[in-house]
Amino acid sequence: MRLVQLFAPFITFRNIGFLLFIVASGSTSFLSSASAGEGTLLQAVKKGDHVEIERLLQKKSDPNQRGAYGKTALIISAGKGDLRGVKLLLDHGANLDLVGDNKWSALMLATYQRHIGVVRALLDGGADVLLRNDIEAPPLMIASFRGHTEIVRMLIAKNSEINARKSDNGTALIWAAHEGHLQIVDLLLMAGADVNLMNDNAQTALVMAKKNGYREIKKRLFEAGAR
């Protein structure tokens, strides 16, 4: 059930079947590892065998090899928080912005899992901060929802779209307010977040803060012009 709770704000009609499947099967491969039957490089990536990864890449193995759910070697390494593996793949030409079947990139998955070193390496390599996943959520929105303050700072510094809207018209500020992440609310406001944008349920960041009893966030939003 914890997995359902973590994903609940992002569940849509399109992906609920897949979520229920991974919960029922006890699998978390969506977030982490590769599967049986995948190529040798992916197996080495799954194991975190850096010697083997480097050997295979030097022998011209495809650094963009895909496995289960369309995830590339880089997406798998990023999801595991394997900074050394990520750097090896990048050094050998792995594409930063390829996405899996669910449209999650390496940056999105590292952001979700709060692998700060990996996020920094991907951003330094030029990862696209404007990519959207299957529910139109960019990395900044994912970091804001999850409460990853340092990652939010890094993404803002890389010119993320502050007022990006996901499939229900929610914004990073709305989700940060909903989850009670005061520092992130402050960062988003300083970066120019629009306090009065509403999602499809006519909920603003202020509505979320009031609903969940976050008085300090409510105060900040009022001071920023919320109505």
Secondary structure per residue as TSV (DSSP state, phi and psi in degrees):
chain	resnum	aa	ss	phi	psi
A	1	M	-	360.0	-28.6
A	2	R	H	-58.5	-38.3
A	3	L	H	-64.1	-39.0
A	4	V	H	-62.9	-42.6
A	5	Q	H	-62.6	-41.1
A	6	L	H	-64.2	-36.3
A	7	F	H	-95.5	-7.2
A	8	A	G	-50.4	-45.0
A	9	P	G	-67.1	-14.8
A	10	F	G	-106.6	3.0
A	11	I	-	-72.1	133.0
A	12	T	-	-129.6	168.6
A	13	F	T	-56.3	-33.8
A	14	R	T	-71.8	-31.4
A	15	N	T	-114.7	1.6
A	16	I	H	-67.5	-34.0
A	17	G	H	-61.0	-42.1
A	18	F	H	-66.5	-40.5
A	19	L	H	-63.3	-45.7
A	20	L	H	-62.1	-34.5
A	21	F	H	-63.2	-47.7
A	22	I	H	-70.5	-30.5
A	23	V	H	-68.9	-46.0
A	24	A	H	-63.1	-35.3
A	25	S	H	-85.4	-9.7
A	26	G	T	76.0	13.3
A	27	S	-	-92.7	140.6
A	28	T	-	-122.2	26.6
A	29	S	T	-63.4	-24.6
A	30	F	T	-56.3	-33.9
A	31	L	T	-99.6	-13.7
A	32	S	S	-136.7	-86.5
A	33	S	-	-93.5	171.8
A	34	A	-	-85.0	176.4
A	35	S	-	-117.9	166.4
A	36	A	T	-61.0	147.8
A	37	G	T	90.5	-0.8
A	38	E	-	-84.2	167.6
A	39	G	-	-64.0	166.3
A	40	T	H	-60.0	-41.5
A	41	L	H	-61.9	-43.4
A	42	L	H	-64.0	-35.7
A	43	Q	H	-64.5	-41.8
A	44	A	H	-65.5	-39.0
A	45	V	H	-64.3	-43.6
A	46	K	H	-60.3	-38.6
A	47	K	H	-79.9	-15.9
A	48	G	T	71.5	29.5
A	49	D	-	-85.8	91.1
A	50	H	H	-68.4	-33.2
A	51	V	H	-63.3	-45.3
A	52	E	H	-69.6	-38.8
A	53	I	H	-58.4	-48.6
A	54	E	H	-65.2	-39.8
A	55	R	H	-61.8	-45.9
A	56	L	H	-66.6	-39.9
A	57	L	H	-66.7	-36.9
A	58	Q	H	-67.8	-24.6
A	59	K	T	-89.1	13.4
A	60	K	T	73.9	28.8
A	61	S	-	-62.3	146.7
A	62	D	-	-68.7	115.3
A	63	P	T	-69.5	-12.4
A	64	N	T	-102.9	20.2
A	65	Q	-	-55.7	138.5
A	66	R	B	-108.2	149.3
A	67	G	-	-126.4	-142.1
A	68	A	G	-58.5	142.4
A	69	Y	G	58.2	21.3
A	70	G	G	74.0	11.3
A	71	K	-	-75.4	135.7
A	72	T	B	-82.8	169.3
A	73	A	H	-57.2	-38.3
A	74	L	H	-67.3	-41.8
A	75	I	H	-61.1	-42.2
A	76	I	H	-63.7	-48.0
A	77	S	H	-61.6	-42.0
A	78	A	H	-63.5	-41.9
A	79	G	H	-65.1	-30.1
A	80	K	H	-81.1	-12.9
A	81	G	T	75.4	25.4
A	82	D	-	-87.9	87.6
A	83	L	H	-62.8	-42.0
A	84	R	H	-62.6	-43.3
A	85	G	H	-62.9	-41.4
A	86	V	H	-60.6	-45.7
A	87	K	H	-65.2	-38.4
A	88	L	H	-61.4	-45.3
A	89	L	H	-65.4	-41.1
A	90	L	H	-65.2	-40.1
A	91	D	H	-62.6	-23.3
A	92	H	T	-107.7	22.5
A	93	G	T	90.4	17.1
A	94	A	-	-61.4	138.5
A	95	N	-	-76.4	120.1
A	96	L	T	-64.7	-28.7
A	97	D	T	-112.5	11.6
A	98	L	-	-67.5	148.1
A	99	V	B	-123.6	158.4
A	100	G	-	-82.3	-171.7
A	101	D	T	-60.9	-26.3
A	102	N	T	-92.6	6.3
A	103	K	-	69.7	18.2
A	104	W	-	-86.6	129.7
A	105	S	B	-91.4	173.1
A	106	A	H	-58.9	-41.6
A	107	L	H	-63.4	-43.1
A	108	M	H	-61.5	-44.7
A	109	L	H	-69.2	-41.5
A	110	A	H	-63.6	-36.7
A	111	T	H	-64.1	-48.5
A	112	Y	H	-57.0	-42.3
A	113	Q	H	-85.1	-2.3
A	114	R	T	61.4	43.3
A	115	H	-	-90.9	85.2
A	116	I	H	-62.0	-43.6
A	117	G	H	-61.5	-40.4
A	118	V	H	-67.1	-43.8
A	119	V	H	-57.6	-45.0
A	120	R	H	-61.3	-43.9
A	121	A	H	-63.2	-41.0
A	122	L	H	-67.4	-42.3
A	123	L	H	-65.5	-42.1
A	124	D	H	-62.5	-29.3
A	125	G	T	-80.9	-7.5
A	126	G	T	100.5	21.9
A	127	A	-	-58.0	143.3
A	128	D	-	-77.9	114.7
A	129	V	T	-82.0	-5.7
A	130	L	T	-98.5	-3.6
A	131	L	-	-61.4	149.3
A	132	R	-	-119.1	145.2
A	133	N	-	-88.4	-163.0
A	134	D	T	-68.6	-15.2
A	135	I	T	-112.9	21.3
A	136	E	S	67.8	22.8
A	137	A	-	-93.4	123.8
A	138	P	-	-84.7	171.5
A	139	P	H	-54.3	-39.5
A	140	L	H	-60.3	-39.8
A	141	M	H	-67.8	-38.9
A	142	I	H	-62.9	-46.0
A	143	A	H	-64.8	-38.1
A	144	S	H	-67.4	-41.9
A	145	F	H	-63.3	-41.6
A	146	R	H	-81.2	-13.6
A	147	G	T	82.8	27.6
A	148	H	-	-93.1	85.2
A	149	T	H	-59.8	-46.9
A	150	E	H	-64.1	-37.3
A	151	I	H	-68.4	-38.4
A	152	V	H	-58.1	-44.6
A	153	R	H	-57.7	-46.1
A	154	M	H	-63.8	-40.7
A	155	L	H	-70.2	-37.8
A	156	I	H	-63.3	-40.7
A	157	A	H	-63.8	-23.4
A	158	K	T	-96.1	21.1
A	159	N	T	64.8	42.7
A	160	S	-	-64.1	154.5
A	161	E	-	-78.6	109.1
A	162	I	T	-65.4	-37.8
A	163	N	T	-104.4	26.4
A	164	A	-	-57.7	144.1
A	165	R	-	-111.6	135.4
A	166	K	-	-90.7	-167.9
A	167	S	T	-63.3	-25.3
A	168	D	T	-100.5	14.0
A	169	N	S	70.2	12.8
A	170	G	-	-68.8	156.5
A	171	T	-	-123.2	170.2
A	172	A	H	-60.0	-39.9
A	173	L	H	-65.9	-42.6
A	174	I	H	-59.1	-43.4
A	175	W	H	-71.7	-37.3
A	176	A	H	-64.3	-40.9
A	177	A	H	-66.5	-41.0
A	178	H	H	-59.8	-38.7
A	179	E	H	-90.7	-6.4
A	180	G	T	80.9	28.0
A	181	H	-	-92.8	86.5
A	182	L	H	-60.5	-47.0
A	183	Q	H	-60.6	-37.7
A	184	I	H	-71.4	-39.4
A	185	V	H	-55.7	-46.2
A	186	D	H	-60.4	-44.4
A	187	L	H	-62.6	-42.9
A	188	L	H	-67.0	-40.6
A	189	L	H	-63.2	-43.4
A	190	M	H	-63.3	-28.2
A	191	A	T	-85.7	-0.5
A	192	G	T	101.2	20.8
A	193	A	-	-62.6	140.0
A	194	D	-	-81.2	114.5
A	195	V	T	-74.4	-15.5
A	196	N	T	-107.3	8.3
A	197	L	-	-67.4	144.5
A	198	M	-	-118.4	149.2
A	199	N	-	-85.6	-173.6
A	200	D	T	-66.7	-15.3
A	201	N	T	-98.1	17.0
A	202	A	S	61.7	30.7
A	203	Q	-	-102.8	125.5
A	204	T	-	-96.3	176.6
A	205	A	H	-60.1	-38.4
A	206	L	H	-64.1	-42.4
A	207	V	H	-58.3	-43.2
A	208	M	H	-63.5	-43.9
A	209	A	H	-64.4	-42.6
A	210	K	H	-63.7	-45.3
A	211	K	H	-58.6	-38.1
A	212	N	H	-101.5	5.7
A	213	G	T	74.0	29.5
A	214	Y	-	-92.8	87.4
A	215	R	H	-64.5	-41.7
A	216	E	H	-67.1	-38.5
A	217	I	H	-65.1	-43.1
A	218	K	H	-57.4	-42.6
A	219	K	H	-62.0	-45.5
A	220	R	H	-61.0	-42.4
A	221	L	H	-66.4	-41.5
A	222	F	H	-59.8	-43.8
A	223	E	H	-63.9	-27.4
A	224	A	T	-88.2	2.9
A	225	G	T	102.2	14.5
A	226	A	-	-66.3	146.6
A	227	R	-	-139.5	360.0
